[in-house]
């Protein structure tokens, strides 16, 4: 008589033979089961998937298997006992090949992490209630899917988070970046603090092919003419001697703060002789404005500004804030800590209403602080830093501008009114009006002329 199989062994056999991808992620977010159909779908031997840790993010991974594990990660709320559905489009797949997966918690709902069973069975978005109830897609789910799609298109070109967004101004910036990557022209990046000028410059450098050479960043606010000349000359010699097949890049940070003598030295370096380096520069203002004020050499400004890329402040592209905020949540997830699905719609509304004088850098810091204190699977309004949470209310209750009081003008208006009353009471008799005001006739007539009332 055949031995009776245990329920666990029987379940393992059933799931292993399932024709659709099925896998299980334990409470430590490690893949502990993966059926052959899932391995075939992912393009890996299913045994390779076992033990891989899932993190809920869209960033590039060091190894392909790690990248696949991130794409298989269930939404974080499922580890707290909440069933969910989500789009599953694996790396490199066309959008039309997307599937929709069901995630079923294996344990009681609550605050303790539970394992999650996932199966991928639909080729189209489900339109009717399935085993887990009606379709639910939070705003964070949509943003997560958009990040994954954008990663396939944009991040493979090494375009960093500072340029993430779909507003027309950011589409133009990314197009200018692509031109800068392909051309050997000198590029000037202009923007206020926190817009990511240095990061964009580094992206332009790293987006070129692997034949490109080293990058030398120099803070122009700290260098005098001699230091600038010797440092750049030494770097050029190094590239010429040891990087013969590659081109080095000189990154001039805060070039608008370059001292006048250092400007002359840099102009000479960039002059007729061939420097042999690609030059990128950053500035908080357009250099022609400094030239007009006599604070920057016009010839140097022209030499650095073959292509100018202006990075807009965040308040000029508010539509990009939700996508950026989701990216920063997922960047937090990629560090391996407690996973979050994203931000609630109400929290996104608060962020979108902020002024953000520190631009993208300030937004990133605020979201990171909120991620560290969030109590649920989503960042709620109450999880946001207090200064961020109260900013819209403060803006809506701006104090009335203080009306300035010009003493002389104010006193003149009062005196004019008193003279008019005295004249009305005296029925036009100026002698009597002067007496009512306690003035002698000569002073009364002189003041009457000064106030323009003698007509």
NORDAVEN-V484930 format. One record per helix or strand. SS is the DSSP state (H for helix, E for strand). FROM is the first residue (numbers start at 1). TO is the last residue. If there is no record, write none. Layout:
BEGIN
SS;FROM;TO
SS;FROM;TO
END
This chain:
BEGIN
H;7;16
E;21;25
E;30;34
H;36;42
H;46;49
E;53;53
H;64;72
H;76;80
E;84;88
H;95;97
E;99;106
E;115;122
E;130;130
E;133;133
H;139;153
H;155;157
H;161;163
H;168;182
E;187;190
H;197;206
E;215;219
H;220;222
H;225;242
E;248;253
H;255;257
H;260;269
E;277;283
H;287;292
H;298;304
E;307;310
H;314;316
H;318;334
E;342;343
H;345;353
H;359;373
E;378;379
H;381;383
H;386;396
H;407;425
H;430;437
H;441;450
END
